[in-house]
Amino acid sequence: MTNNDGRWFAVIMAGGQGTRFWPESTEERPKQLLDLLGTGKSLLRMSFERAASIVPPSNILVVTGRMIASMVAKDLPDLPPGNMLVEPFGRNTAPCIGWAALHVRRRCPEGIMTVLPADHLVMDEKAFSVVMQLAMERAQSAGTIVTIGIRPHRAETGYGYVEGGRVVSGPVLEAVRFVEKPDRLTAEHYLQDGNYFWNAGIFNFSAERILSDIGRFLPALGQGLDRLGKAMAEAGAAGVPESLLEETYSTMQPISIDYGVMEKEDRGAIEVIPATFGWSDLGSWGSIYERLPCDKDGNVVRGGTLPVLVDAKGCLLSTSRPGKVVAVCGVDNLVVIDTDDAVLICPRGRDQDVRKLTEIMKSHRS
Amino acid sequence: MTNNDGRWFAVIMAGGQGTRFWPESTEERPKQLLDLLGTGKSLLRMSFERAASIVPPSNILVVTGRMIASMVAKDLPDLPPGNMLVEPFGRNTAPCIGWAALHVRRRCPEGIMTVLPADHLVMDEKAFSVVMQLAMERAQSAGTIVTIGIRPHRAETGYGYVEGGRVVSGPVLEAVRFVEKPDRLTAEHYLQDGNYFWNAGIFNFSAERILSDIGRFLPALGQGLDRLGKAMAEAGAAGVPESLLEETYSTMQPISIDYGVMEKEDRGAIEVIPATFGWSDLGSWGSIYERLPCDKDGNVVRGGTLPVLVDAKGCLLSTSRPGKVVAVCGVDNLVVIDTDDAVLICPRGRDQDVRKLTEIMKSHRS
């Protein structure tokens, strides 16, 4: 492990709600806290261990929300208590990253940070670690924003892309632009082209740099962060009063770092390092299906489910009740997710619609 | 209520296993004990109340199995305890009816009995009662076997039929023959013809007549029943020792009264009274779907299920856990039946295959 004299920090963003894994994910237990692949560890726990391959636990910050803070702490007993940042409300990634940058800068004015989503999958942890070292070193030496671009191996329409340009140093390319989720044809063009990479939402920069860029591109957010930064300096070890944090957060507009900052950066400000470490954003039950072993009929069975299958192919069967039978007859490519509170049934291709279902449920409740 | 001086008896056959309603029906709680239509009463309870519109509860006998005897008793508190006949093993309907006939004959040598399945549905109870009075009177006065034929209103391939012949008296027709479940074309011919009726499994005859006919067509069963009859006469009120009943039952071949007796009867021995009282054998989840009210998209929701539907039509949703969400997206005509122990998913047209699923489960267990 390289750590450059304690200058390096990892910020894990663990505030997501992960409604697409309903009914297993809920507000009280969102995606990052679930062991979706049956590894015995939550996605958050795996992200933490990956971060710990780059920086020591004392330099890992985890940003999360109030509702799940105690579960996050339980899941990460080796995270120093002061390293958990609890946002009063979720405001998307830009405020989250800005606030974390304040903490990094206070601890180390020349701190370099990597920002990592808590709920993604990385298969090759070693390759990940190697690429991340390189990205941190580059962010430190060049002062640029360094992102990781996953080399696509299929024409995926579910991810955003980053276009790589000229080589600036070794494997580091200039990042020409970020593009939103493409249509099928465009995704096929990207795959052929070879210069487009999946945007994995991993960014590396100095705390100073990102705070300065937020101030430039999102001035209102920048002012809010300035207020918080001053309060932090004055309060010292006691920390900022909860009421001030709440007040400041309530004035912040929710906006993503991609849309609010990255897409507005000058040419040359962002660099991309292409990587291949078995990455997935695990965006839907379909992506879980693809990651788990299947039987000869392509059926995948999770956890303690007792499957009974007649004339069924390509199904994903799951129940949170060990020993419960899930019986499927005469249906193909169906996702069945059972919990004590709900059972979800939808075709694998439609599992992005799970969000719709959760919205309908919310509207029923209110 | 007519009861002809206590000569009339009703025998409710409540020994069925009803595997087609798995996972709600189980060996411990078969179909007849379920409230499949949400009426607040089990099918058995409804059958009992129908029987009580023809004969007093003291003249109703209920034949059932050991595993569910206590639940039957609980469901029918107004059934005199001595009127429940518990078979040591299920041996299909011929032994069951023969044994019940011994009891009827002992109570009343000239007893007339109607044999009723415990797990069928009758919508028009009043029409049922009127037809049954007529059938009992005919069985008593003519000494024939009188069956009820349901006038078909669709070309049903899931039922057996009885063909009506010449008029013998008022609405009573000669029964020409019993036929097994027909194919689609034959069923359409039956519907057009007008002389074919659904065999509802309801038979009326004197106890003496059926015991004599069993002796003639099923001599081995007849001998077993003779032994039991003699033992009953000797034992008197004490009843036949359980061990003798067990021993005798173990020698009996399982056979249905339809196949073992009715199909072998001479021309003229059986009569049929056509009837229309909203009958169904409730043979599958599909038949439950058809009996319950649906929303504008043809979706039917049972019990305390909270449905969440997106782009779904013609589904039957059910959970035994009140308040549990059943969410279906992008699927049509699907049956979803959830209990604490299992969840079943199959297309409505395939729900006859549920039996297959239960067989697979049994083979897994053994």
Interface residues (C-beta under 8 A of the other chain):
Chain A: P23 L306 V308 V310 D311 T319 R321 K324 V325 V326 A327 V328 C329 G330 V331 L334 V336 D338 D340 D341 A342 V343 L344 I345 C346 P347 G349 R350 D353 V354 K356 L357 I360 M361 H364
Chain B: P23 L306 V308 V310 D311 T319 R321 K324 V325 V326 A327 V328 C329 G330 V331 L334 V336 D338 D340 D341 A342 V343 L344 I345 C346 P347 G349 R350 D353 V354 K356 L357 I360 M361 H364
